[in-house]
């Protein structure tokens, strides 16, 4: 018998009607002969309302109590969904994180799953029940309620699937799969039938917000086959698995990810002596600023230029730190540009194919787009460009690699 | 050190501001040197909203899932109240019914408390924390969430007080104590400083809805000193304890309870053979109808007249049953009157004092109020009268026993 874990997010269970629609879909999966574990989020809007109440009481709400509060959101959904399943004549049983026993560490609001007790769930599945589990939450060894942080319901689903050795973990969402790029930017963006975990990680960390990066990492680590599907329409969605599983139709390039939320900072004329990179990035990291791309070029006269990008909201803070530092280490100047964007070409096919980068640069040159920074990894080439060229660049690359055409892009 | 259990109902925690006001009051009790355990209900309106959602999904929502759903209401309150206490610099910690481990049987939606684990609570109290506990809920031996039914938060408070041998269980509510009768009916109704458990039981079962009868029974059984106080104003409230504890100022009559929610039914000319009462009340009870007063008079010719009262909403159902029965057992007739009310005089002083009944009947006679039924217990005399005389009767009795005047009514 096939065992499926199906996860439905806040929008998918955002009203009584939608909960009933989810119940129909789940009941159908069961009728088709599958064992089904459902993981659900809080109804959309609920979590924000709870956060608002907490903030009205405590400027920085207590972490432990915040988890007690937020976990009520998913608890409400599991009860309502179980009722909706029962109303359809489909046997069902709900469990909170504490009840399953999803054991986590005690990092409240950002806990990590340590262990999952399968006994009750197995027993219910074997007796023909659908098991409905509250996502996003667990319990500490002391019996305190914990939550997994943003996107935690995806993580719960993947962790349940791993623990139960499920055949597939299906993430239902408001899009019908993973696309070659954002369809709002490129009209003929195409839904991918499958991508590898690695590609998905590069795509989601780069701004294709279909799946939480943490849950993809988790799925990759435990080799849990994932599928992204629409909650609202039927369709095969996008399969996400290991390279073996997705090999059949491996394309050269899977997709183009991009983000406009970037700022570029440079510190020029840094003395070329050991320890300078640490002096620059130590205080940046201490200030809680995440650095994305880092480049170091040789400058003039025994000095280096160090350039990096940060999220745009951190521009002012990072720039202040650099100005102070520049004086201390007698660097020449600090340059800041918060009108940049990053575009990345992602595909495991790159590993075995040369010439991808030059084809990429050629396509951009044709459109007279100046490339400011370039970084590469095994399966990704990222460039930083002026923000105003972003859409043009994405479209040019989508065309150059014929991503709109499944056949043309098939691996040679 | 004095250990107090303080219970706040839905109205008292009905908004962020009210939760903050409750926190101030609790923090003050702690600052005054008390150990404090707080039991709270769901914010007013929340439970009804959850019930509505459930009913929109299942005509008769599943009991187990309903408890999962409803328990989120109190869970929300404990988190918010704990935050409010922490915001005031008062150390606090919340527990759901499952977390304390309030063990119940598995009668979902109407569970009974079997045992309470005190370890965590004691430990927190000893370390100076206020412990905030979700009322109304517990956990079954299987780990399922259970709820105690209506008024369950009072029961939780009393049970916690009993388990912890608390010095007092304080029930904060929207009235400032127990009154000699309803102040909306009698202007000079007076707050009682103290009443006995037995009096309180007679008063609350008769319609003075300050405390849930179940929690008073529980308090009486385990001899937990209770106090009813206003959440909104300061004041001593009303103390409710055993006869020993309240003896000091024992009055002859404590109060006058009444209910207009009554209907009177008679079945006349019932053959005087054994088993007839059972034939009448068997089907009534099977139909889930609660019977209050029962009287049986000797009629004519070897027949009896049986009269009883039920809640007014059950009139039609009860009357149908009687009509069918009357034919079967060849009774003469069925009479129904749903325009009656019940008035009860309550006081432990009655035990040792004769003449209360005649003084009562005299007062009513003076106002030309006809008494339809009379029943008495050790500490109570109840009469059923035409509903339209209800207010007049209550005022007449309140005056006759000088209940508006504390001194006049003191035990002689």
Boltz contact constraints between the chains, C-beta under 6 A:
constraints:
  - contact:
      token1: [A, 16]
      token2: [B, 56]
      max_distance: 6.0
  - contact:
      token1: [A, 56]
      token2: [B, 16]
      max_distance: 6.0
  - contact:
      token1: [A, 57]
      token2: [B, 80]
      max_distance: 6.0
  - contact:
      token1: [A, 57]
      token2: [B, 83]
      max_distance: 6.0
  - contact:
      token1: [A, 57]
      token2: [B, 84]
      max_distance: 6.0
  - contact:
      token1: [A, 57]
      token2: [B, 87]
      max_distance: 6.0
  - contact:
      token1: [A, 58]
      token2: [B, 83]
      max_distance: 6.0
  - contact:
      token1: [A, 58]
      token2: [B, 87]
      max_distance: 6.0
  - contact:
      token1: [A, 61]
      token2: [B, 83]
      max_distance: 6.0
  - contact:
      token1: [A, 62]
      token2: [B, 83]
      max_distance: 6.0
  - contact:
      token1: [A, 62]
      token2: [B, 86]
      max_distance: 6.0
  - contact:
      token1: [A, 65]
      token2: [B, 79]
      max_distance: 6.0
  - contact:
      token1: [A, 65]
      token2: [B, 82]
      max_distance: 6.0
  - contact:
      token1: [A, 65]
      token2: [B, 83]
      max_distance: 6.0
  - contact:
      token1: [A, 65]
      token2: [B, 94]
      max_distance: 6.0
  - contact:
      token1: [A, 68]
      token2: [B, 79]
      max_distance: 6.0
  - contact:
      token1: [A, 68]
      token2: [B, 94]
      max_distance: 6.0
  - contact:
      token1: [A, 69]
      token2: [B, 79]
      max_distance: 6.0
  - contact:
      token1: [A, 72]
      token2: [B, 72]
      max_distance: 6.0
  - contact:
      token1: [A, 72]
      token2: [B, 75]
      max_distance: 6.0
  - contact:
      token1: [A, 72]
      token2: [B, 76]
      max_distance: 6.0
  - contact:
      token1: [A, 75]
      token2: [B, 72]
      max_distance: 6.0
  - contact:
      token1: [A, 76]
      token2: [B, 72]
      max_distance: 6.0
  - contact:
      token1: [A, 79]
      token2: [B, 65]
      max_distance: 6.0
  - contact:
      token1: [A, 79]
      token2: [B, 68]
      max_distance: 6.0
  - contact:
      token1: [A, 79]
      token2: [B, 69]
      max_distance: 6.0
  - contact:
      token1: [A, 80]
      token2: [B, 57]
      max_distance: 6.0
  - contact:
      token1: [A, 82]
      token2: [B, 65]
      max_distance: 6.0
  - contact:
      token1: [A, 83]
      token2: [B, 57]
      max_distance: 6.0
  - contact:
      token1: [A, 83]
      token2: [B, 58]
      max_distance: 6.0
  - contact:
      token1: [A, 83]
      token2: [B, 61]
      max_distance: 6.0
  - contact:
      token1: [A, 83]
      token2: [B, 62]
      max_distance: 6.0
  - contact:
      token1: [A, 83]
      token2: [B, 65]
      max_distance: 6.0
  - contact:
      token1: [A, 84]
      token2: [B, 57]
      max_distance: 6.0
  - contact:
      token1: [A, 86]
      token2: [B, 62]
      max_distance: 6.0
  - contact:
      token1: [A, 87]
      token2: [B, 57]
      max_distance: 6.0
  - contact:
      token1: [A, 87]
      token2: [B, 58]
      max_distance: 6.0
  - contact:
      token1: [A, 94]
      token2: [B, 65]
      max_distance: 6.0
  - contact:
      token1: [A, 94]
      token2: [B, 68]
      max_distance: 6.0
  - contact:
      token1: [A, 99]
      token2: [B, 143]
      max_distance: 6.0
  - contact:
      token1: [A, 143]
      token2: [B, 99]
      max_distance: 6.0
